[in-house]
Amino acid sequence: MIDTPVLERVLAEALRNGGDFAEVFAEDRSNSSATLDDGRVEELSSGRERGAGIRVVTGETTGFAHTADLSERGLLRAAEAASAVARSGGGSRSVDVGHLSGSGVTGPSGDRPTPTTGSKADALELLQRADEAARASGDAVSQVQAGFGTSRRQVLIANSDGLLAGDEQARTRFSVSCVALGDTGMQTGYETAARTLGFELFDEVSVEELAGTAASQALTKLAARPAPSGELPVVLAGGSGGILFHEACGHGLEADHIVKDASVYTGKVGELVASPLVTLVDDGTVGSEWGTFQVDDEGRAAQRNVLIENGVLTDYLWDYLRARKEGRASSGNGRRQSYRDLPMVRMTNTFLLPGVDDADEIVAQTQRGVYVAKLGGGQVNTTTGDFVFGMTMAYLIEDGKITEPLRDANLIGNGPEILKRIDAVATDFSMTPGTCGKDGQSVPVGCGQATMRLTGVTIGGTAE
Amino acid sequence: MSTATEETQGTTTDLLELAERVAGWAGTGEEVEVYVARGTETEVRAYDGEVESLTSATSAGIGVRVIVEHRLGFAWAGSLDESVLGETLEEARDNARFATPDDHVRLAGPDGVGAVPVDLWDEGLAAVPTERKVALALDLEARARAADARIRQVSSADYGDGASESALVSTTGIRSSSRKTSGFLSVGVIAGEGDASQTGGGYSVGRGFDGLDPDRACQDAVTRAVRLLGATKGPSGRSTVVFDRRMATTLLSIVSSALSGEAVEKGRSFFAGRIGEQVGHPGLTLVDDPTDPRAYGAAAYDAEGLACRRNVLIESGILQGFLYDTVSGSRAGVASTGSAVRGGYAGTPSPGCRALTLAPGPEGYDEDGVLGAVGEGLFVQSMTGVHSGVNPISGDFSVGAEGLMIRDGRLAEPVREITVASTLQRMLLSLVAVGADVEWLPSIAAGQTLAIGDMQVSGV
């Protein structure tokens, strides 16, 4: 994308006024998407953007500027703007990139097969098939929207420590949302498959199955009764239940919250913060999961980080800036939405390791409670630990059996308290993709766990 | 040609010319719409008496829609370089080949409605030196730290401003441009007492630098955090819930998605087929009026270049109509209501609100007035999980909440870790009071204190 001598001159310019660290992050991204809605292919969209973000760190201060102009002139101008925060007057300084160990521009997909590209016609055929499958699921299915999106993202990172790294990331997603219409009004169902892959996603995923699941959620919920109000035991099915950990502790373990004392987990390393059944891992290297990459957006290789081991907090998640302050290495969690954004500490694929219990047995041993087959998302206040997560497909458990479906509702809890209430974890592990939003930036992440039980959570339904 | 030409502002002339030039490349039998935009931004974050980050940025891009034989294609690029303009048009053209032919797919054409000029441009902003912006962010942070002995951390203190310009030209006779500036201060604080911590956020927004009020932002943040100290999990039960002004904008924004003509036409709105029916309490009148210059979302033109206008959606509880862009209007057999919105050059237009307000109740209540009228209930100052627990298609509503109990018409002890639930349909019918304390917050809806009856609170 940019020649090494140019990068070196731009980094030198960025440090002209002084500063401890300078970095160029360049990105070239192309997206294409197609939507089938109301039985019609309504819109095919393609987009391309490229640009670079340049930051200069001096003491506690970061200067940042970005430009869509990747010419040397454009980059030098951005470097000058970013350097305005440094006033110590460093004078001329030469920068040599690529000598740092671990440097190296990673190929399109490292040791993985090259991602394949499907034609627009191929994508449309998948959308049509999903639409037909959803509509065939039941006469009450009144509306279907199917979406396909794929992106290629090439990144290049060079910094004044001498690092030169790069990555090429292909991501593809397919989603189906259905509306079912019945006597009680409308209900919705939604399913998505998303991987760090090209068109070969569809070797692994059946769009008919995805559409059938989305339609069946909407159809099932037509008979749903209002969710209970108050505290009950909750069994979370494997997969989307991982959102619980993302919210209940994942965000609270991000070092930017820790260094500002804005997390309930500050100062708790080495302490028991969860049930001994909890071993929580954040791992950016897992297969082709949605949160997987080879190097993060600061050029650090993705790695596996154990955050909680048998209930004991072992570490936080780190990016370059926060790690540098602590005199340690980044954990490969510096990510950004685009070249227009500063990197932040972000999760990758965050999951609970499987346990030894049997999933069916966990339900059978629950007298009365709620079985959550699918969670839709959540939100947390890292300072207080209070968090919510929304159930989009749930059932009552009565006498150890899954019975009636429930309408959508949020569940609410406090992270440190909830993590101690996990009393069973099964073996049926699976992962689910999601989009994580923080401070205005969205990045793809994965969540995962096996079926597990919480002894009590407050359910925010309307039934008294 | 649309009436837009006369309103063209000096600095956007080159953008209009650029859009016009690209639209001029339309082939025979093609309709082309070109949207071009550019902007500059500055953001300063202060922390612990120092600048944590200073960001300066410029961006520009183009979005092109092409219709050939009733098929629509779209493409965008994050650049206005000469080399990408033709490529983007070509890509949109190629995308159009794959769409399903649809007679309703069309571009907007001039509809004879004159635009109400709104001045959204602060000439002074460009001349404000970065040093003053930095000083304001540092001042904001320092004030927040000093505001109350119980403030133990200022987690964020930000100054931000932006200036953006855009132009829209189509082969169907649209030629419009707009520009606006904005400035904001935003602060997040953590209050502590013993082991307990609570958070609060506050802000101040304007069209530029002058008039931003750090004191107001701090007071708002500090009050919110401090009054929650000592909060416990509240009691369960049926309750009247008072939503503060900021939360009310969130509620109205949610309701607005069900008032989109596109959602209605596609069977994704609980309002579908109910025009003329009683969908709300007789005291509920809801209007979207982007021509009100006080509104944060005020605009002269919509995202298809038609004049923005006042649209009455619900009057005295009776559903009056929906918001349409050109395509959804065509499907419904009505004209566009000038309500197209788009998320910048990378997005395509769809109908949406810009400036929703509720008609205030006859009592002219402020927040205290609403609390007094309610007597007993729950006051909500923050909500979480709106995206995970509210379904604007089914109407199911369940959110996490923090706030204070209302006793004897006044705010009493703080509560946290509770949920508030109902359905949107029932909430509209259960309106208890609408405050006259209208505040234009950075949202598509105004803030005004709202009381809604018969909600289920889940706590202890």
Interface residues (C-beta under 8 A of the other chain):
Chain A: A34 D37 D38 G39 R40 V41 E42 E43 L44 S45 S46 G47 R48 E49 R50 G51 G59 E60 T61 T62 G63 F64 A65 H66 T67 A68 A81 A82 A84 V85 K120 A121 L124 S142 Q143 V179 L181 G185 M186 Q187 T188 K221 A227 S229 G230 E231 K260 D261 A262 V264 R340 L342 L375 G376 G377 G378 Q379 V380 N381 T383 T384 D386 F387 V388 F389 G390 R407 D408 A409 N410 L411 I412 G413 N414 T458 I459 G460 G461 T462 A463 E464
Chain B: Y47 D48 E50 V51 E52 S53 L54 T55 S56 A57 T58 S59 A60 G61 L72 G73 F74 A75 W76 A77 G78 S79 D81 V84 E87 E91 A92 D94 N95 A96 F98 A99 T100 D102 T130 R152 Q153 S155 I190 S197 Q198 T199 K233 S236 G237 R238 E265 K266 G267 R268 F270 A346 T348 T384 G385 H387 S388 G389 N391 I393 S394 G395 D396 S398 V399 G400 E402 R416 E417 I418 T419 V420 A421 S422 T423 Q456 V457 S458 G459 V460
